[in-house]
């Protein structure tokens, strides 16, 4: 009987150990081994922003062209950023649609995945668009809008001030930036005549990038004497309003990305003053600790 008890104890112990091993192997993890022994990152979704935006349209095309086995999840910029921040805090894999300039690149170590097919990852320029007749009716405002051109680092500096602190308003951040970069701001205003009792209306999108440029330009227009009205609009509505002469201008036209459709639609009805920022880029973005570098590294069907 004693030998039998020992045998039962041994079998029970072996069963317990085997169960622990199988349990460890079956636990959900962020990586797995492929047939050739290479480590694969398990991903099943890409966190996007607002459905119907130019970014999401290009993201959908990218998923299709790369035959990705991932769901593109519509969201919003704040919700997407929350998901990204939580993933980084837990050091788990995550893929989001994001763009540069963005304050997140200053705060976190991020990378935009290479896009060999050049669908979503092509370099972007942000253009200033104004209505026809603005140059004749408000030449000082037109000249400032035409002169305004800054760098990715400038925009990131403004965004970093209000994007990470809810107590800081975009206008306050823009005011600090102007104080710290007065010489650059003066080059945009050089030779422009001040005005009295004139008003101008600018459209913007509730994106940190556009809040940054729009508030900087607004403060400088106010220095020239303008009463500036800011109207938040969807990009398509903004273009339509400018074409119809209801809005004077905007600084939100991402090309060749989100604004290309509207540029074609309203060609000849609006005035393109050219880029106010170059070197912008968007794409699928991951934390630097993830061992992938290209859209081609993402899971495919």
C-alpha positions in Angstrom: 0.0 0.0 0.0 2.8 2.4 0.8 4.4 1.8 -2.6 1.1 2.5 -4.2 0.7 5.7 -2.3 4.1 6.9 -3.5 3.2 6.0 -7.1 0.0 8.0 -6.8 1.8 10.9 -5.3 4.4 10.8 -8.1 1.7 10.7 -10.8 -0.2 13.6 -9.1 3.0 15.7 -9.0 3.8 15.0 -12.6 0.2 15.9 -13.7 0.5 19.1 -11.7 3.8 20.1 -13.3 2.4 19.2 -16.8 -0.7 21.3 -16.2 1.4 24.3 -15.2 3.5 24.0 -18.3 0.5 23.7 -20.6 -1.1 26.6 -18.8 1.9 28.8 -19.4 2.0 27.8 -23.1 -1.6 28.6 -23.6 -1.5 32.0 -21.9 -2.4 34.9 -24.2 0.8 36.8 -25.0 1.9 39.5 -27.3 4.3 37.2 -29.2 4.4 33.8 -30.7 6.8 31.5 -32.5 6.4 31.1 -36.3 7.2 27.8 -38.0 10.8 28.9 -38.7 11.3 29.9 -35.1 11.1 33.6 -35.6 9.1 35.6 -33.0 5.9 37.1 -34.3 3.9 39.9 -32.7 0.2 39.2 -32.3 -1.8 42.1 -33.5 -5.4 42.2 -34.6 -6.4 45.9 -34.8 -5.3 49.3 -35.8 -6.7 52.2 -33.7 -7.8 55.0 -36.0 -9.4 58.4 -35.7 -12.7 59.9 -37.0 -14.3 57.8 -39.8 -14.4 59.5 -43.1 -11.3 61.6 -42.5 -8.5 61.6 -45.1 -6.3 59.8 -42.7 -8.8 57.0 -42.3 -9.5 56.8 -46.0 -5.8 56.2 -46.7 -5.6 53.8 -43.7 -8.4 51.7 -45.2 -6.6 51.6 -48.6 -3.3 50.6 -46.8 -5.0 47.7 -45.0 -6.4 46.6 -48.3 -3.3 46.9 -50.4 -1.1 45.2 -47.8 -3.8 42.5 -47.3 -3.5 43.0 -43.6 -5.3 40.6 -41.2 -6.2 43.5 -38.9 -9.3 45.5 -38.2 -9.1 49.2 -38.6 -11.1 50.6 -35.6 -12.6 54.1 -36.1 -12.2 56.3 -33.0 -11.2 59.9 -32.3 -7.8 61.5 -31.8 -8.3 61.7 -27.9 -9.5 58.1 -27.7 -6.7 56.9 -30.0 -4.2 58.8 -27.8 -5.6 57.2 -24.7 -5.2 53.8 -26.1 -1.6 54.5 -27.2 -0.7 55.9 -23.8 -2.2 53.0 -21.9 -0.4 50.5 -24.2 3.0 52.3 -23.7 2.4 52.3 -19.9 1.9 48.5 -20.0 4.6 48.0 -22.7 2.3 46.1 -24.9 2.0 46.2 -28.7 -0.3 48.7 -30.3 -0.7 50.2 -33.8 -2.4 53.6 -34.3 -2.9 56.1 -37.1 -0.9 59.2 -36.2 0.9 62.0 -37.8 4.0 64.2 -37.4 4.0 66.9 -36.2 2.3 65.7 -33.0 3.2 66.3 -29.4 3.3 62.6 -28.8 6.5 62.3 -30.7 8.1 64.7 -28.2 6.8 62.8 -25.2 7.2 59.2 -26.3 9.7 57.1 -28.4 7.5 56.4 -31.4 8.2 55.4 -35.0 6.2 55.7 -38.2 6.2 52.3 -40.0 7.8 52.4 -43.5 5.3 52.3 -46.3 7.0 50.8 -49.4 3.8 51.2 -51.4 3.5 54.9 -50.5 -0.1 54.9 -49.7 -0.4 56.5 -46.2 3.2 57.2 -45.4 4.2 59.7 -48.1 5.5 63.1 -46.9 2.8 65.7 -46.5 2.6 69.5 -46.7 0.1 71.6 -44.9 -1.2 74.4 -47.2 -2.9 77.7 -46.5 -6.1 78.3 -48.5 -8.0 81.6 -48.8 -11.1 82.8 -50.6 -10.9 84.7 -53.9 -10.9 88.5 -53.4 -9.2 88.4 -50.1 -6.0 90.0 -51.4 -7.9 93.0 -52.7 -10.2 93.4 -49.7 -7.8 92.6 -46.9 -4.2 92.9 -48.3 -2.5 92.9 -44.9 -4.2 89.7 -43.8 -3.5 88.1 -47.1 0.2 89.0 -46.9 0.6 87.6 -43.4 -1.2 84.3 -44.4 1.0 84.1 -47.5 4.2 84.8 -45.4 3.4 82.3 -42.6 5.7 79.3 -42.9 7.2 77.4 -40.0 8.9 74.1 -39.2 7.8 70.8 -37.7 9.8 71.6 -34.5 7.9 74.9 -34.2 4.5 73.3 -34.3 5.6 70.5 -32.0 6.8 73.1 -29.4 3.3 74.7 -29.4 1.5 71.4 -29.2 3.7 70.1 -26.4 2.6 73.0 -24.2 -1.2 72.4 -24.5 -1.4 68.8 -25.7 -0.1 67.4 -22.4 -1.6 69.9 -20.0 -5.4 70.5 -19.9 -4.9 73.7 -18.0 -3.0 75.3 -20.9 -5.1 76.6 -23.8 -3.8 76.5 -27.4 -4.0 80.3 -27.5 -1.8 80.6 -24.4 0.7 78.2 -25.8 0.8 80.1 -29.1 1.4 83.4 -27.2 4.4 81.8 -25.3 5.8 80.5 -28.6 5.6 83.9 -30.2 7.4 85.5 -27.2 10.1 82.9 -27.5 10.4 83.2 -31.3 9.7 86.9 -31.8 12.4 87.3 -34.5 10.8 84.6 -36.7 7.4 86.1 -36.2 8.6 89.5 -37.2 9.9 88.2 -40.5 6.3 87.2 -41.4 5.0 90.6 -40.5 7.7 92.7 -42.0 6.4 95.5 -44.2 2.7 94.7 -43.6 0.5 97.7 -42.9 -1.5 97.6 -39.7 -5.3 98.0 -40.0 -8.2 99.5 -38.0 -11.7 98.1 -37.5 -11.3 95.2 -39.9 -12.3 91.6 -39.2 -11.4 88.3 -40.7 -12.7 84.8 -40.2 -10.6 81.6 -40.2 -11.8 78.0 -40.2 -10.0 75.3 -38.4 -10.3 71.6 -37.4 -10.1 70.5 -33.7 -6.7 68.9 -34.3 -3.7 69.9 -32.3 -1.7 70.7 -35.4 -4.3 73.1 -36.7 -5.0 74.6 -33.3 -1.3 75.4 -33.1 -0.9 77.2 -36.5 -4.3 78.9 -36.3 -3.7 80.4 -32.9 -0.3 81.6 -33.8 -1.6 83.3 -36.9 -4.6 84.7 -35.1 -2.4 86.4 -32.5 -0.3 88.0 -35.2 -3.3 89.2 -37.1 -4.6 90.7 -33.9 -1.2 92.5 -33.5 -1.9 94.0 -37.0 -5.3 95.3 -35.8 -7.7 92.6 -37.0 -10.6 91.2 -35.1 -10.3 87.5 -35.8 -13.2 85.1 -35.6 -12.3 81.4 -35.5 -14.8 78.8 -36.7 -14.4 75.1 -36.1 -15.5 73.2 -39.3 -15.0 69.8 -40.9 -12.4 70.1 -43.7 -14.9 69.6 -46.5 -17.3 72.2 -45.1 -14.3 74.6 -44.6 -13.3 74.3 -48.3 -16.9 74.8 -49.4 -17.3 77.8 -47.2 -14.1 79.4 -48.5 -15.2 78.7 -52.1 -18.5 80.4 -51.4 -16.8 83.4 -49.8 -18.3 82.7 -46.4 -14.9 82.1 -44.7 -11.7 84.0 -45.4 -9.2 81.2 -45.1 -7.8 78.2 -43.3 -4.4 76.7 -42.6 -5.5 73.0 -42.5 -5.1 71.7 -46.0 -2.9 68.5 -45.8 -1.6 67.6 -49.3 -1.4 65.2 -51.0 -3.4 63.6 -48.1 -6.7 64.5 -46.5 -7.4 67.7 -48.6 -6.5 66.5 -52.1 -10.2 65.6 -52.9 -11.4 69.1 -51.9 -8.6 70.8 -53.7 -9.7 69.1 -56.9 -13.4 69.7 -56.2 -13.0 73.4 -55.7 -10.2 74.1 -58.2 -10.6 77.6 -59.6 -12.9 78.7 -56.7 -10.2 79.0 -54.0 -6.7 80.4 -53.7 -3.8 78.1 -52.6 -1.1 80.2 -50.9 1.2 77.1 -50.8 2.6 75.2 -47.8 2.8 76.8 -44.3 4.6 73.6 -43.2 6.6 71.0 -45.0 7.9 67.6 -43.8 4.7 66.5 -42.2 4.0 62.8 -42.3 1.3 60.3 -41.3 1.0 56.6 -41.2 0.8 53.6 -38.9 2.7 54.4 -35.7 4.0 52.0 -33.1 6.1 52.4 -29.9 9.8 52.0 -30.6 10.0 48.9 -28.3 8.0 47.0 -30.9 10.3 45.0 -33.2 8.7 46.0 -36.5 9.7 48.7 -38.9 7.4 48.5 -41.9 3.7 47.9 -42.9 5.0 44.7 -44.4 5.8 43.4 -40.9 2.2 43.6 -39.9 0.0 40.4 -39.9 -1.4 39.5 -43.3 -4.3 37.2 -44.4 
